[in-house]
Amino acid sequence: MSHRPGMHPAAGGHINTPQAQRAGHLHPNQGLVAGPRVTIKHLPNELLIEIFWCWEFGSAKSLLPVMAVCQAWRNVIRGTPKFWCPIYVNRRVEWFTECLERSQPLPVDVTFQSPAINLPHALNVLHPHNNRITSLVFRQLHCAQITGNRLVLGEWPRLKTLKVIVDHNHAADSTEHLIIGSYPVLVVSHPGGLQEVRVDGMLVDTIHPAALSSLRDLMIGGCAAARKHVRLAGFIGMLNACVSLEKLHLGPTSLDTVIFDLPQNVGPRVRLPRLRDLFISRKVEEVSNLLSHMEVRDDVNIWVETDDQEDIDRAAVAPRNILPNNIPACAVDILKSATRILVDTPNGPYDQVSFVTATRGMNLDHKINIVVRVSDERGNARDGTASLDAQALYFLNALRHLPAMFPSAPVDTIVCNAELDAVDEETWRSTLSSFPMLRTLVINDLFCGDLRPLCRALMSPQSTVDQRPVCRDLEYIWVRNACGALDRLAELRECILWRTVRGAPLSRLHLELSALVGHHEVPPEAYQADFRDLVRECNLDIQSTTCAYRRAEGGVIREFPFDS
């Protein structure tokens, strides 16, 4: 029996016909072409470099396991300068030297991570490469390593960033060491392109008048209990040398070495034409004196805070005392041009227990924050500096001192995030009469307090010679979490009617109140109708609740949300 080509007999004499191949598919044995195998060893060096660069950001130390794979990979990594540019130095100076050599000719960033580094030797190793160093960081130096208490920064033409942290606590008697010792000084002796200097545990000085002229960011901190040996005029002169400075951060204890031997508003002033951010944290009297010798525009973001306050009465007056004594004569412009003020006493165990914030207009990037701090121990205590009684005193004193803190400022908005019951009628009256241009008053109460003292203050004349209502331009009142009992609503209605009859009507009223157990929990519809008749735009929301405090959703204290 003959068979056609391609046909084979199967068992039983039957012939299997091959199935037709489906379109688009190759037979398993079709399309294979024999050729050399391609492995990772055959990848071009350029592709290997990109792969290695993505591995742990490409630093040489992280690539040591990769270098151990084979000679070819080791040669690629050793011969690529960019792998050796971020240099992290512990104790091995040999590694440091090798990184400097292999990174040529690229610019390099050097970070010394060990406090036991031999500083003079390290600087000698760096010297031949000083024209390539763009960033130099000493994470923790023992102060004994700084010869003669001076770290002199010579000619480093490409250096942009310098950070030095000096440890003074390794001495046998660190307390005596801090008290009698002189803090080391970072001396910048040549002009260059230095843009950022951050030092902790040392001071900054200059020999060449233009050495700090390119500096944009300066942070000084950690000079606690050091012997005072820098006169205020010299400190001001150092700051004035930083003509390009945009950020100035004087951290806690940074002013401990400064001798404040000049009266406030007398002598030289700090003039930094490009300053955008100012942070000062130290003793109340020192911050006050330094601010009196500074010219700070109202487009600068300012944060001033106290050291840890342990005494309630002292903390209560700190927001006023941390500012210059003679505010009309000082040159901190926001104190004279502020239009919006926030008084905030947060309810909780915080180390920052009182805030006064002021802005000019709606530009929230330009403001002054005046902050009162307490120690962690006092912040967690149930009585004392961070207690509820203390917070009530902070709010009361803040209102009393606002007119002295912002004299002649055209304030049109005041926000209070605090306890209503802490403030008496006379304090409200005195505060409100000091801001005749006030148009918006926002109160977020903490404990479902009483609105009646505020209402009675609003039913007062501006002064003995001006019988028009106090704050006659007031047009918007927004109250949250106060008590919404009927007797409180009756007095509020009387207040609004009194002002309306005397030509000072409200145009907006926003009430989010609580009716507590034991009071009439739901106001009659007549009250809501009365408010709507008296005020063109009225939102009255009174909820029954057994909780004395409903936290503000969205936050009244979040940067004045008045456009809602």
C-alpha positions in Angstrom: 0.0 0.0 0.0 1.4 3.3 -1.0 1.3 6.4 1.1 1.2 10.0 0.1 4.2 12.0 1.3 3.6 13.4 4.8 1.2 10.6 5.7 2.1 7.8 8.1 0.2 4.7 9.1 -1.1 4.6 12.7 -1.9 1.6 14.8 -4.6 -0.5 13.3 -3.6 0.6 9.8 -5.2 4.0 9.9 -3.5 7.0 8.6 -3.2 10.3 10.7 -3.5 13.4 8.7 -1.5 16.3 10.1 -3.7 19.2 11.5 -3.5 22.4 9.6 -1.3 25.1 11.4 -3.4 28.0 12.8 -2.7 31.3 11.2 -0.2 33.5 13.2 1.4 30.7 15.1 4.8 29.0 14.5 5.6 25.4 15.0 7.8 24.9 18.1 10.7 23.9 15.9 10.2 26.8 13.4 11.9 30.2 13.6 14.8 29.2 15.8 18.2 30.4 14.7 21.3 29.2 16.4 23.6 32.0 17.7 25.9 33.0 20.6 24.4 33.3 24.0 24.2 36.9 25.4 24.9 37.3 29.1 25.2 40.3 31.5 29.0 40.2 30.9 28.3 41.3 27.3 26.4 44.5 28.3 28.1 47.7 27.3 29.8 49.6 30.1 27.4 52.6 29.5 24.4 50.4 30.4 26.2 48.8 33.4 26.9 52.3 34.7 23.3 53.3 34.5 22.2 50.1 36.3 24.8 50.6 39.1 23.8 54.2 39.4 20.3 53.2 40.2 21.5 50.9 43.0 21.4 52.7 46.3 21.9 56.1 44.6 25.1 54.9 43.1 27.6 55.7 45.9 30.8 53.7 45.9 30.3 52.3 49.4 26.9 50.8 48.6 28.4 49.3 45.4 31.2 47.3 47.2 29.2 44.0 47.0 28.8 44.6 43.3 32.6 45.2 42.9 33.2 41.8 44.4 31.3 40.0 41.6 34.0 40.1 39.0 37.0 42.0 37.8 35.1 43.6 34.9 32.5 45.2 37.2 35.1 46.3 39.6 37.0 48.1 36.8 33.8 49.8 35.6 32.9 51.1 39.1 36.5 52.1 39.9 36.8 54.0 36.6 33.5 56.0 36.8 34.1 59.2 38.8 30.5 59.9 39.6 30.2 56.8 41.8 32.9 58.4 44.1 31.4 61.8 44.4 29.1 61.6 47.5 31.8 60.7 50.0 30.9 59.4 53.5 33.8 59.2 55.9 34.0 57.3 59.1 37.4 56.6 60.5 39.3 55.2 57.5 41.2 58.1 55.9 42.4 55.7 53.3 38.9 55.3 52.0 38.5 59.0 52.0 41.7 59.5 50.0 40.7 56.9 47.5 37.3 58.5 46.9 38.9 61.9 46.4 41.3 60.5 43.8 38.7 58.4 41.9 36.1 61.2 41.8 38.3 63.6 39.8 37.6 65.9 38.1 33.9 66.1 39.3 32.7 68.3 42.2 32.2 66.3 45.4 30.1 66.4 48.6 31.9 65.2 51.7 30.2 64.1 55.0 32.2 63.1 58.0 30.1 60.7 60.0 32.4 59.8 62.9 33.0 62.1 65.9 36.5 60.6 66.2 37.8 61.9 62.9 41.2 63.5 63.0 40.1 66.9 61.9 43.5 68.5 61.1 44.5 65.5 59.1 41.2 65.4 57.3 41.5 69.0 56.3 45.0 68.4 55.0 43.7 65.6 52.8 41.0 67.9 51.5 43.2 70.8 50.8 44.5 69.7 47.4 40.9 69.2 46.3 39.4 72.3 47.8 38.4 73.7 44.4 36.1 70.7 43.9 34.3 70.5 47.3 30.7 71.8 47.0 29.3 70.5 50.3 31.2 69.8 53.6 29.3 68.2 56.6 30.7 67.4 60.0 27.9 65.5 61.8 29.5 65.5 65.2 32.9 66.8 66.2 34.4 66.7 69.7 35.2 70.3 70.6 38.7 69.3 71.6 39.4 68.5 68.0 39.1 72.2 67.0 42.6 73.7 67.6 42.6 77.0 69.4 38.7 77.0 69.4 38.9 78.2 65.8 37.8 76.4 62.6 39.2 78.5 59.8 37.5 78.1 56.5 40.1 79.2 53.9 39.7 79.6 50.2 37.1 77.1 49.0 35.9 78.6 45.7 33.1 76.0 44.9 31.8 75.3 48.5 28.1 75.9 48.7 27.0 74.1 51.9 28.8 73.9 55.2 27.3 72.1 58.3 29.1 71.5 61.5 27.8 70.0 64.7 30.2 70.3 67.7 29.7 68.0 70.7 30.6 69.6 74.1 29.2 66.8 76.3 32.0 64.4 76.1 34.1 66.2 78.7 34.6 64.6 82.1 32.6 67.4 83.7 30.5 68.7 80.9 28.6 71.2 83.1 31.8 73.0 84.2 33.1 72.7 80.6 30.0 74.5 79.2 30.0 77.2 81.8 33.7 78.2 81.8 34.6 77.2 78.3 34.7 79.4 75.2 32.7 78.1 72.3 34.6 77.5 69.1 34.2 79.9 66.2 33.8 79.1 62.5 35.9 81.7 60.8 35.1 82.3 57.1 38.3 84.1 55.8 37.8 84.3 52.0 34.9 85.3 49.8 33.4 82.6 47.6 30.1 81.0 46.7 29.0 79.8 50.2 25.2 79.7 50.3 24.3 77.6 53.4 25.9 77.5 56.8 24.4 75.5 59.7 26.4 75.2 62.9 25.5 73.8 66.3 27.7 74.3 69.3 29.8 77.0 67.7 29.7 80.6 66.5 30.2 82.2 63.1 32.6 85.0 62.3 34.4 86.5 59.3 37.7 88.2 58.5 37.0 89.3 55.0 34.1 91.8 54.7 32.7 89.9 51.7 33.2 86.4 52.9 29.5 85.9 53.8 28.1 88.1 51.1 26.7 85.1 49.1 25.2 83.4 52.1 21.4 82.7 51.7 20.7 80.3 54.7 22.3 80.7 58.1 21.4 78.6 61.2 23.1 78.9 64.6 22.2 76.8 67.6 23.4 74.9 70.7 25.5 77.4 72.6 23.9 76.7 76.0 25.6 78.2 79.1 28.7 79.2 77.2 30.7 82.1 78.5 29.4 85.3 76.9 32.1 86.9 74.8 30.4 88.3 71.7 29.2 91.9 72.0 25.9 92.7 70.5 27.4 95.2 68.0 29.8 92.5 66.8 27.0 90.0 66.3 24.9 92.6 64.4 28.0 93.3 62.2 28.3 89.6 61.4 24.7 89.4 60.4 24.9 92.6 58.3 27.8 91.0 56.3 25.3 88.4 55.0 23.8 90.8 52.5 22.2 88.0 50.4 20.7 86.2 53.4 17.1 84.9 52.8 16.7 82.6 55.9 18.0 83.3 59.4 17.5 80.6 62.1 18.8 81.4 65.6 17.9 78.3 67.5 17.5 77.6 71.3 20.6 78.8 73.3 22.1 80.4 70.1 22.2 83.8 71.8 23.8 82.6 75.0 27.3 83.8 74.0 26.0 87.3 73.0 26.5 90.2 75.5 23.4 92.4 75.2 25.3 95.6 76.2 23.2 98.0 74.1 19.8 99.4 75.2 16.8 98.6 72.9 16.5 100.7 69.8 20.0 102.2 70.4 23.0 101.5 68.2 23.4 99.6 64.9 20.6 97.6 63.3 20.5 94.4 61.3 19.5 95.2 57.7 19.0 92.2 55.5 17.3 93.3 52.2 16.6 89.8 50.9 15.5 88.2 54.1 12.3 86.0 53.8 12.3 83.8 56.9 13.3 84.7 60.4 13.3 82.2 63.4 14.5 83.2 66.9 14.1 81.0 69.9 15.6 82.1 73.3 15.1 84.0 76.5 12.3 86.5 76.3 14.5 89.5 77.1 17.2 88.5 74.6 14.8 88.1 71.7 13.1 91.4 72.6 16.4 93.2 72.5 17.6 91.6 69.3 14.3 92.4 67.5 14.6 96.0 68.5 17.9 96.1 66.6 16.5 94.6 63.4 14.7 96.0 60.4 12.2 93.4 59.3 9.7 94.1 56.5 6.2 92.9 56.8 6.7 90.5 53.9 9.1 88.4 56.0 7.8 85.2 57.7 8.7 85.6 61.4 8.7 83.0 64.1 9.7 84.1 67.6 9.4 81.7 70.6 10.4 81.7 74.2 12.6 79.4 76.1 10.8 76.9 78.3 8.5 78.8 80.7 8.1 77.3 84.2 6.2 80.1 85.8 2.5 80.8 84.8 2.5 84.5 85.4 5.8 85.0 83.4 4.5 82.8 80.6 1.2 84.8 80.5 3.0 88.1 79.7 5.7 86.5 77.5 3.9 87.2 74.1 4.1 91.0 74.9 7.5 90.9 76.5 9.2 89.0 73.7 8.5 91.9 71.4 10.5 95.2 71.5 9.7 97.4 74.4 9.0 100.5 72.3 7.1 99.0 69.3 6.3 102.4 67.6 10.1 103.1 67.5 11.1 99.6 66.3 11.4 98.5 62.7 9.4 95.2 62.8 6.8 96.3 60.2 4.2 93.6 60.7 3.5 94.9 64.2 2.3 98.2 62.7 0.7 96.9 59.5 -1.1 93.7 60.6 -4.7 93.3 59.6 -5.5 89.8 60.9 -4.7 88.4 64.4 -5.2 84.9 65.7 -5.0 84.1 69.5 -4.8 80.4 70.0 -4.3 78.5 73.3 -4.4 74.8 72.2 -6.2 72.4 74.5 -3.8 69.5 75.3 -0.4 68.5 76.6 1.7 70.5 74.2 5.1 72.1 74.6 3.8 75.2 72.8 0.9 76.5 74.9 0.1 80.0 73.5 0.2 81.4 70.0 -0.4 84.9 68.7 -0.3 85.1 64.9 -0.7 88.1 62.7 -0.7 88.7 59.0 -1.1 91.5 56.6 -4.0 90.8 54.4 -4.6 87.3 53.1 -1.0 86.6 52.3 -0.5 83.8 54.7 3.2 83.3 53.8 4.1 86.5 55.4 3.2 86.5 59.1 4.6 86.7 62.6 4.1 83.8 65.0 4.7 84.6 68.7 4.9 81.3 70.6 5.2 80.5 74.3 6.8 77.2 75.1 6.9 75.1 78.3 9.1 72.2 79.1 8.0 68.6 78.3 7.6 67.9 82.0 5.4 70.9 82.6 3.5 70.2 79.4 2.4 66.8 80.6 1.5 68.0 84.1 -2.2 68.5 85.1 -1.4 71.7 86.9 1.1 74.5 86.5 2.3 76.1 83.3 0.3 74.0 80.8 -2.8 73.5 82.9 -6.3 74.6 81.9 -6.2 77.4 84.4 -2.9 78.6 82.8 -4.4 78.5 79.4 -7.3 80.6 80.5 -4.8 83.2 81.9 -2.8 83.1 78.6 -5.9 83.9 76.6 -7.0 86.7 79.0 -3.6 88.3 79.0 -3.2 88.0 75.2 -6.4 90.0 74.7 -5.3 92.6 77.2 -1.9 93.0 75.5 -3.0 92.9 71.9 -3.4 96.7 71.6 0.1 97.2 73.0 1.5 94.5 70.6 -0.1 96.0 67.5 -0.4 99.7 68.2 -2.0 101.7 65.4 -2.2 98.5 63.2 -5.3 98.5 60.9 -6.6 95.2 62.3 -9.9 94.2 60.7 -10.1 90.5 61.8 -9.6 88.9 65.2 -9.8 85.1 65.7 -9.9 83.5 69.1 -9.4 79.8 69.7 -9.7 79.7 73.5 -12.0 79.7 76.5 -14.8 82.3 76.4 -15.5 82.1 80.1 -11.9 83.3 80.9 -12.6 86.8 79.6 -14.7 89.4 81.5 -16.8 92.2 80.0 -14.3 94.9 80.7 -11.4 93.1 78.9 -13.6 92.6 75.9 -14.6 96.2 75.9 -11.0 97.5 76.3 -9.7 95.2 73.5 -12.5 95.9 71.0 -12.3 99.7 71.5 -8.6 99.5 70.6 -9.3 98.2 67.2 -11.9 100.5 65.8 -11.5 99.2 62.2 -12.5 95.6 63.2 -14.9 94.1 60.7 -14.7 90.3 61.5 -14.7 88.5 64.9 -14.4 84.7 65.0 -14.5 82.8 68.3 -14.0 79.0 68.6 -14.8 78.3 72.2 -13.2 75.4 74.0 -15.8 74.6 76.7 -19.2 75.8 75.6 -18.8 79.2 77.3 -20.9 82.2 77.9 -21.4 84.8 75.1 -23.0 87.4 77.4 -19.8 89.3 78.5 -18.9 89.7 74.8 -22.4 90.9 73.9 -22.4 93.5 76.7 -19.0 94.8 75.6 -20.4 95.2 72.0 -23.2 97.2 73.5 -20.8 99.9 74.6 -19.8 103.3 73.0 -16.4 103.6 71.4 -15.2 106.1 74.0 -16.4 108.8 76.3 -16.1 111.3 73.5 -17.4 109.0 70.7 -20.8 107.6 71.6 -21.1 105.5 68.5 -21.0 101.7 69.1 -17.6 100.1 69.7 -16.2 98.6 66.5 -18.8 100.4 64.5 -17.6 98.7 61.3 -18.1 95.2 62.7 -20.1 93.3 60.1 -19.4 89.6 60.6 -19.5 87.5 63.8 -18.8 83.8 63.7 -19.1 81.8 66.9 -18.5 78.0 67.4 -19.1 75.8 70.4 -20.5 78.5 72.7 -23.6 77.8 74.8 -26.9 78.2 72.9 -29.2 78.4 75.9 -32.2 80.7 75.4 -31.1 83.4 77.9 -27.8 83.6 76.0 -29.6 83.9 72.7 -31.9 86.6 74.1 -28.9 88.7 75.1 -27.3 88.2 71.7 -30.4 89.3 69.9 -30.6 92.4 72.2 -27.0 93.2 71.3 -27.6 93.0 67.5 -30.7 95.1 67.8 -28.9 97.7 69.9 -26.2 98.0 67.3 -28.6 98.1 64.4 -30.6 101.0 66.0 -27.4 102.9 66.4 -26.2 102.5 62.9 -23.9 99.6 63.3 -25.8 96.6 61.9 -24.3 93.2 61.3 -24.4 91.8 57.7 -23.4 88.3 58.5 -24.0 86.1 61.6 -22.7 82.5 61.8 -23.6 80.6 65.0 -22.7 76.9 65.6 -23.8 76.5 69.2 -24.5 73.8 71.7 -27.6 73.4 73.9 -26.5 71.6 77.0 -28.5 69.2 79.2 -30.4 71.2 81.8 -31.2 74.0 79.3 -33.9 74.3 76.7 -32.3 72.3 74.0 -34.1 73.6 71.0 -34.6 77.4 70.5 -38.1 78.5 69.4 -38.5 79.3 65.7 -39.1 82.9 66.7 -35.5 83.4 67.7 -34.3 82.1 64.3 -36.8 84.4 62.6 -35.7 87.4 64.7 -32.0 86.8 63.8 -32.8 86.5 60.1 -34.8 89.8 60.3 -31.9 91.6 62.0 -29.0 90.2 59.9 -29.1 89.9 56.1 -27.1 86.7 56.0 -27.6 84.4 59.0 -26.7 80.8 59.7 -28.0 79.5 63.1 -27.2 76.0 64.1 -27.9 74.8 67.6 -27.4 71.2 68.3 -28.4 69.2 71.4 -25.4 67.6 73.0 -24.1 66.3 76.3 -20.6 67.2 75.3 -19.2 70.6 76.3 -16.9 70.8 73.4 -17.4 70.1 69.7 -14.1 70.3 67.9 -14.1 72.6 64.9 -14.2 70.6 61.7 -11.9 72.2 59.1 -10.4 74.3 61.9 -11.3 77.9 62.7 -7.7 78.2 63.7 -6.4 77.1 60.3 -5.2 80.4 58.8 -8.5 82.3 59.0 -10.9 80.6 56.6 -13.2 83.6 56.2 -14.3 83.2 52.6 -16.5 80.2 53.3 
